[in-house]
């Protein structure tokens, strides 16, 4: 792996305006056309390379679409067939976004999805979970290794948007909504914590590398004695053992 790329990590992204410029329903064929799945700008503070999204298009093809995220954010593959909406077809890159059609099954989740599209509620959006490689500075997604899942979710926008749309006259709905919001915030918190941990690890490695380079440069050792294996062993041990 190139030195300027962080090891693959799981990222969750949301697209609140997923119907912008599309989202048409072909009821006869049970297809929602031109759905935005992700874009170049991330709400988590980094940007996707256009090349990364273009190269990832085959990863989206035929990917199943579910209603809501997996119950356990740490196990995104554990999904129930009851939540299966359909599948992604004909993914393409248009106007800075990955767009695709969603072929919808005649299931309860599929019918719910079609109804959500029909009423065009502002609190519904699309989300994807991907395995991605980011640049060492954490600002750019350089490559998508895998698309784990694509989900239709409720309240993908900001917390303020969520609270503005709550119906406080229905306590049961309010509790369920707040639980959903709490789950989403916890997922985002955990992802940000992982990001911080990876960045700190990258900084520690960069500092150790600098120290090893300085040590070797001052050692007068012959070049053949300071190969990659030797450097790797120096990186693994503490300063005194070096």
KATA-V773604 format. One record per residue. N is the residue number from 1. RES is the residue in three letters. SS is DSSP state (~ for helix, > for strand, _ for the rest). OMEGA is omega in whole degrees, 0 to 359 (999 if undefined). D_FIRST is the distance of its C-alpha to the first C-alpha in Angstrom with 2 decimals. Layout:
# KATA-V773604
n/res/ss/omega/d_first
N/RES/SS/OMEGA/D_FIRST
N/RES/SS/OMEGA/D_FIRST
This chain:
# KATA-V773604
n/res/ss/omega/d_first
1/UNK/_/180/0.00
2/UNK/_/184/3.83
3/UNK/_/184/6.42
4/UNK/_/180/8.45
5/UNK/>/178/7.01
6/UNK/_/179/8.50
7/UNK/_/183/7.96
8/UNK/_/178/10.03
9/UNK/>/180/13.69
10/UNK/>/179/17.03
11/UNK/>/175/18.90
12/UNK/>/180/22.55
13/UNK/>/180/24.09
14/UNK/>/173/27.76
15/UNK/>/182/29.72
16/UNK/_/181/33.32
17/UNK/_/186/34.61
18/UNK/_/179/33.26
19/UNK/_/181/36.56
20/UNK/_/181/36.64
21/UNK/_/180/37.34
22/UNK/_/179/37.52
23/UNK/_/180/37.99
24/UNK/>/181/41.02
25/UNK/>/172/42.40
26/UNK/>/188/43.56
27/UNK/~/182/45.70
28/UNK/~/181/47.11
29/UNK/~/180/43.78
30/UNK/_/180/42.26
31/UNK/>/170/39.39
32/UNK/>/189/38.19
33/UNK/>/171/36.98
34/UNK/>/179/34.53
35/UNK/>/176/32.94
36/UNK/>/181/30.26
37/UNK/>/176/27.28
38/UNK/>/181/25.05
39/UNK/>/183/24.87
40/UNK/_/182/22.97
41/UNK/>/182/24.35
42/UNK/_/175/23.55
43/UNK/_/180/26.28
44/UNK/_/172/23.77
45/UNK/_/175/23.32
46/UNK/_/185/20.24
47/UNK/>/176/20.00
48/UNK/>/171/18.35
49/UNK/_/177/17.31
50/UNK/~/179/19.82
51/UNK/~/180/17.35
52/UNK/~/181/15.50
53/UNK/~/180/18.96
54/UNK/~/181/20.16
55/UNK/~/183/17.34
56/UNK/~/184/17.88
57/UNK/~/179/21.59
58/UNK/~/180/21.66
59/UNK/~/180/20.20
60/UNK/~/186/23.34
61/UNK/_/177/25.79
62/UNK/_/177/28.20
63/UNK/_/181/26.47
64/UNK/>/176/29.31
65/UNK/>/181/30.77
66/UNK/>/173/32.35
67/UNK/>/182/34.90
68/UNK/_/177/33.57
69/UNK/_/174/30.46
70/UNK/_/180/30.07
71/UNK/_/179/32.48
72/UNK/_/184/29.76
73/UNK/_/180/26.84
74/UNK/_/181/24.71
75/UNK/_/186/25.44
76/UNK/_/179/25.15
77/UNK/_/182/25.55
78/UNK/_/183/28.97
79/UNK/_/178/31.22
80/UNK/_/177/34.87
81/UNK/~/178/36.28
82/UNK/~/182/38.93
83/UNK/~/184/36.43
84/UNK/>/179/35.23
85/UNK/>/184/36.10
86/UNK/>/183/34.83
87/UNK/>/178/31.77
88/UNK/>/178/29.82
89/UNK/>/177/30.93
90/UNK/>/176/30.21
91/UNK/>/179/27.30
92/UNK/>/179/27.13
93/UNK/>/182/26.02
94/UNK/>/174/29.19
95/UNK/_/175/30.05
96/UNK/_/181/26.76
97/UNK/>/167/26.54
98/UNK/>/178/25.49
99/UNK/>/180/28.91
100/UNK/>/170/30.23
101/UNK/>/176/33.42
102/UNK/>/176/34.01
103/UNK/>/190/36.21
104/UNK/>/177/38.27
105/UNK/_/177/39.80
106/UNK/_/178/43.39
107/UNK/_/178/42.49
108/UNK/~/179/43.48
109/UNK/~/179/40.02
110/UNK/~/179/40.12
111/UNK/~/177/43.59
112/UNK/~/179/42.63
113/UNK/~/179/39.74
114/UNK/~/179/42.15
115/UNK/~/177/44.65
116/UNK/~/177/42.15
117/UNK/~/183/41.31
118/UNK/~/182/45.02
119/UNK/~/175/46.03
120/UNK/_/180/43.12
121/UNK/_/183/42.87
122/UNK/_/184/41.03
123/UNK/_/180/39.39
124/UNK/>/179/37.40
125/UNK/>/178/33.90
126/UNK/>/180/30.81
127/UNK/>/172/27.66
128/UNK/>/174/24.37
129/UNK/>/184/21.84
130/UNK/>/171/18.28
131/UNK/>/191/14.90
132/UNK/>/172/12.83
133/UNK/>/178/9.76
134/UNK/>/176/11.46
135/UNK/>/184/11.28
136/UNK/_/178/11.66
137/UNK/_/176/15.38
138/UNK/_/187/15.52
139/UNK/_/185/17.63
140/UNK/>/170/15.78
141/UNK/>/186/14.28
142/UNK/>/185/11.81
143/UNK/>/171/11.58
144/UNK/>/180/13.65
145/UNK/>/181/12.50
146/UNK/>/170/16.12
147/UNK/>/185/19.53
148/UNK/>/180/21.13
149/UNK/>/174/24.58
150/UNK/>/186/26.82
151/UNK/>/167/29.82
152/UNK/>/188/33.07
153/UNK/>/178/33.76
154/UNK/>/177/36.64
155/UNK/_/177/36.49
156/UNK/_/185/32.99
157/UNK/_/186/34.26
158/UNK/_/178/35.32
159/UNK/~/180/37.43
160/UNK/~/177/40.38
161/UNK/~/179/40.32
162/UNK/~/185/40.39
163/UNK/~/179/43.34
164/UNK/~/184/45.25
165/UNK/_/181/45.16
166/UNK/_/175/46.23
167/UNK/_/184/49.59
168/UNK/_/177/51.13
169/UNK/_/180/54.23
170/UNK/_/185/52.42
171/UNK/~/182/51.35
172/UNK/~/178/49.59
173/UNK/~/180/47.43
174/UNK/~/181/46.79
175/UNK/~/180/45.62
176/UNK/~/180/43.30
177/UNK/~/180/41.89
178/UNK/~/176/41.32
179/UNK/~/179/39.63
180/UNK/~/179/37.27
181/UNK/~/180/36.60
182/UNK/~/178/36.00
183/UNK/~/181/33.48
184/UNK/~/180/31.53
185/UNK/~/178/31.66
186/UNK/~/178/30.46
187/UNK/~/180/27.45
188/UNK/~/178/26.64
189/UNK/~/182/27.35
190/UNK/~/179/25.00
191/UNK/~/178/22.14
192/UNK/~/178/22.88
193/UNK/~/178/23.12
194/UNK/~/180/19.67
195/UNK/~/178/18.37
196/UNK/~/181/20.34
197/UNK/~/180/19.15
198/UNK/~/179/15.44
199/UNK/~/179/16.39
200/UNK/~/178/18.57
201/UNK/~/179/16.02
202/UNK/~/179/13.70
203/UNK/~/179/16.93
204/UNK/~/179/17.89
205/UNK/~/179/14.76
206/UNK/~/179/15.34
207/UNK/~/178/18.96
208/UNK/~/179/18.47
209/UNK/~/179/16.32
210/UNK/~/180/19.19
211/UNK/~/179/21.76
212/UNK/~/179/20.30
213/UNK/~/179/20.14
214/UNK/~/180/23.74
215/UNK/~/181/24.86
216/UNK/~/181/23.68
217/UNK/~/182/25.17
218/UNK/_/187/28.47
219/UNK/_/184/28.63
220/UNK/_/176/29.71
221/UNK/_/177/27.76
222/UNK/_/184/27.34
223/UNK/~/183/24.03
224/UNK/~/182/23.76
225/UNK/~/184/24.01
226/UNK/_/180/21.04
227/UNK/_/184/18.21
228/UNK/~/180/14.70
229/UNK/~/179/16.38
230/UNK/~/179/19.12
231/UNK/~/179/17.04
232/UNK/~/179/15.13
233/UNK/~/177/18.63
234/UNK/~/180/19.91
235/UNK/~/185/17.33
236/UNK/~/186/18.41
237/UNK/_/180/22.09
238/UNK/_/184/24.36
239/UNK/_/183/25.85
240/UNK/_/179/29.06
241/UNK/_/176/27.53
242/UNK/_/999/25.41
